[in-house]
Amino acid sequence: MRPGALGVEFADEALESSVRAALDAVEVALAKATQTSDVFLTEAAGYLVDAGGKRFRPLVCVLAAHFGDPSRPEIVPASVVVELTHLATLYHDDVMDEASVRRGAASANARWNNTVAILTGDFLFSRASNILADLGPWAVRLQARTFEQLVTGQINETVGPGHGADPIEHYLQVLADKTGSLIATAAEFGATFAGAPPSVVSVLRRFAQQIGIAFQISDDVLDIASDSADSGKTPGTDLREGVATLPVLYALRSTAAEDERLRSLVSRPITDDAEVAEALALLRASSAMREARGTLRGYADASRALLEQLPDTPARSALAALTVQVTARTG
């Protein structure tokens, strides 16, 4: 296998060429979707599109379409819908998290203000809905159910686990709703519009849900393990914001005496740079990071097991390579 330029390795050149052409068309359509007659709104709406990103959701949509007829005209618009939806949530997330950096640049709320960021996210949702209308009632209903899951996940993350609830189980469910649901919908859009058999669509949806959770856990690990901004954020950003990601939750659950200082640090937002550095060093050496990586491998293994139920095609091999990449990116 040779490394592809799309963030995944392709053994099949014809598949890579087909996927690349589709994703190039998605980029063109994304740019068009953020164009308006208002100069300021065009700039704000295109801000995160221009910042780049992995385009993970369109990639999943396009690869899923290769289990049917990937030339179907609905594939590119469906990919644009899931990416616009994702981008809109980023504008809103950065406001709720009071984030100052997104994808290596100032976040929209830092670049302008919270109101602009919120309204720009709303605008992108409206553009996604407009495209959906041309994809038919089924697509609109699926997107509505997905959006309900996204919002439910965000609310549950904000409120936190209820009395007696396991914080780690609660967190993984939040990931399933906030991240896994939209990636699952990307796969379902691609496979369904391509005319794949219902049994294949079902497996692809479940695969994408699992790999979506794994993808977010890998971001959690990267925020701690990386010495660079591999996750699109400055390492330790979650610690500074007091966000209890999976490695932190495992650390807080620890009762080991040697983790006492670590538990003290990560039980609150850390504003002091020296304490952030200390917490990062302790986390990197902790059993909590090993547990988080173990959970990541568990979701990746579940994803690979689901792929075994699919026809043995170049698209299946590419999805398997994508699964490997999600885990390998954390080191």
Buried (B, 14 or more C-beta within 10 A) or exposed (E): EEEBEBBBBBBBEEBBEBBBBBBEBBBEBBEEBBEBEEEEBEBBBBBBBBBEBEBBBBBBBBBBBBBBEBEBEBBBBBBBBBBBBBBBBBBBBBBEBEBBBBBEBBBBBBBBEBEBBBBBBEBBBEBBBEBBEEBEEEBEEBBEEBBEBBBBBBEBBEEEBEEEEEBBEBBBBBBBBBBBBBBBBBBBBBBBBBEBEEEBBBBBBBBBBBBBBBBBBBBBBBBBBBEEBBBBBBBBBBBBBBBBBBBBBBBBBBEEEEBEEBBEBBEEEBEEEEBBBBBBEBBBEBBBBEBBBEBBBBBBBBBBEBBEBBEEEBBBBBBBBBBBBBBEBBE
